[in-house]
Amino acid sequence: MSNNAAIVELSQTANKFRSSVVLQAENKYIDVKSILGLFTTLVGTHSYELHVHGPDAEEAKKELAAVFAKHNLNVKVVE
């Protein structure tokens, strides 16, 4: 994915929450709050797993899932 808008939006959305937000792509784990981490990972057509843990995790999962869907990224939110 060379979609800079998606990367910026994901990072900004993740940073609104106190929960930790980690994206798993194959065997790599990326902090979604880190734009640099996303740039180096969101390439190609992987499927991703989103791990969210913390006090506002449910809300964060909902908002982030919506951002992934909006940008046609295949993500599975891990409960």
TORKOL-4160 file (C-alpha; in steps of 0.2 Angstrom, whole numbers, padded with zeros to 4 digits, m for minus):
79
<pt num="1" X="0000" Y="0000" Z="0000"/>
<pt num="2" X="0007" Y="0016" Z="m0005"/>
<pt num="3" X="m0007" Y="0025" Z="0002"/>
<pt num="4" X="0000" Y="0039" Z="0013"/>
<pt num="5" X="m0017" Y="0045" Z="0018"/>
<pt num="6" X="m0022" Y="0028" Z="0026"/>
<pt num="7" X="m0005" Y="0028" Z="0036"/>
<pt num="8" X="m0008" Y="0045" Z="0043"/>
<pt num="9" X="m0026" Y="0042" Z="0047"/>
<pt num="10" X="m0022" Y="0026" Z="0056"/>
<pt num="11" X="m0008" Y="0033" Z="0066"/>
<pt num="12" X="m0019" Y="0049" Z="0071"/>
<pt num="13" X="m0034" Y="0038" Z="0075"/>
<pt num="14" X="m0023" Y="0026" Z="0086"/>
<pt num="15" X="m0015" Y="0041" Z="0095"/>
<pt num="16" X="m0032" Y="0047" Z="0101"/>
<pt num="17" X="m0033" Y="0032" Z="0113"/>
<pt num="18" X="m0023" Y="0027" Z="0128"/>
<pt num="19" X="m0024" Y="0008" Z="0123"/>
<pt num="20" X="m0009" Y="0000" Z="0115"/>
<pt num="21" X="m0012" Y="m0003" Z="0097"/>
<pt num="22" X="m0001" Y="m0016" Z="0088"/>
<pt num="23" X="m0003" Y="m0022" Z="0070"/>
<pt num="24" X="0003" Y="m0040" Z="0066"/>
<pt num="25" X="0009" Y="m0043" Z="0048"/>
<pt num="26" X="0015" Y="m0060" Z="0046"/>
<pt num="27" X="0029" Y="m0061" Z="0060"/>
<pt num="28" X="0031" Y="m0043" Z="0063"/>
<pt num="29" X="0023" Y="m0032" Z="0076"/>
<pt num="30" X="0021" Y="m0014" Z="0073"/>
<pt num="31" X="0015" Y="0000" Z="0084"/>
<pt num="32" X="0001" Y="0008" Z="0075"/>
<pt num="33" X="0005" Y="0025" Z="0084"/>
<pt num="34" X="0021" Y="0025" Z="0074"/>
<pt num="35" X="0020" Y="0032" Z="0057"/>
<pt num="36" X="0037" Y="0026" Z="0052"/>
<pt num="37" X="0033" Y="0008" Z="0057"/>
<pt num="38" X="0017" Y="0009" Z="0047"/>
<pt num="39" X="0027" Y="0015" Z="0032"/>
<pt num="40" X="0039" Y="0001" Z="0032"/>
<pt num="41" X="0025" Y="m0012" Z="0035"/>
<pt num="42" X="0009" Y="m0008" Z="0025"/>
<pt num="43" X="0016" Y="m0013" Z="0008"/>
<pt num="44" X="0009" Y="m0027" Z="m0003"/>
<pt num="45" X="m0007" Y="m0036" Z="0000"/>
<pt num="46" X="m0004" Y="m0044" Z="0017"/>
<pt num="47" X="m0018" Y="m0048" Z="0029"/>
<pt num="48" X="m0016" Y="m0040" Z="0046"/>
<pt num="49" X="m0021" Y="m0043" Z="0064"/>
<pt num="50" X="m0025" Y="m0029" Z="0075"/>
<pt num="51" X="m0021" Y="m0031" Z="0094"/>
<pt num="52" X="m0028" Y="m0017" Z="0105"/>
<pt num="53" X="m0026" Y="m0018" Z="0124"/>
<pt num="54" X="m0030" Y="m0005" Z="0137"/>
<pt num="55" X="m0044" Y="0006" Z="0145"/>
<pt num="56" X="m0052" Y="0012" Z="0129"/>
<pt num="57" X="m0049" Y="m0004" Z="0119"/>
<pt num="58" X="m0067" Y="m0007" Z="0113"/>
<pt num="59" X="m0069" Y="0011" Z="0106"/>
<pt num="60" X="m0052" Y="0010" Z="0098"/>
<pt num="61" X="m0055" Y="m0006" Z="0089"/>
<pt num="62" X="m0071" Y="0001" Z="0082"/>
<pt num="63" X="m0063" Y="0017" Z="0075"/>
<pt num="64" X="m0048" Y="0008" Z="0069"/>
<pt num="65" X="m0058" Y="m0006" Z="0060"/>
<pt num="66" X="m0068" Y="0008" Z="0051"/>
<pt num="67" X="m0052" Y="0016" Z="0045"/>
<pt num="68" X="m0045" Y="0000" Z="0039"/>
<pt num="69" X="m0061" Y="m0004" Z="0030"/>
<pt num="70" X="m0062" Y="0014" Z="0022"/>
<pt num="71" X="m0045" Y="0011" Z="0014"/>
<pt num="72" X="m0049" Y="m0007" Z="0009"/>
<pt num="73" X="m0036" Y="m0015" Z="0020"/>
<pt num="74" X="m0039" Y="m0032" Z="0026"/>
<pt num="75" X="m0038" Y="m0033" Z="0045"/>
<pt num="76" X="m0044" Y="m0045" Z="0058"/>
<pt num="77" X="m0047" Y="m0037" Z="0075"/>
<pt num="78" X="m0041" Y="m0049" Z="0088"/>
<pt num="79" X="m0053" Y="m0050" Z="0103"/>
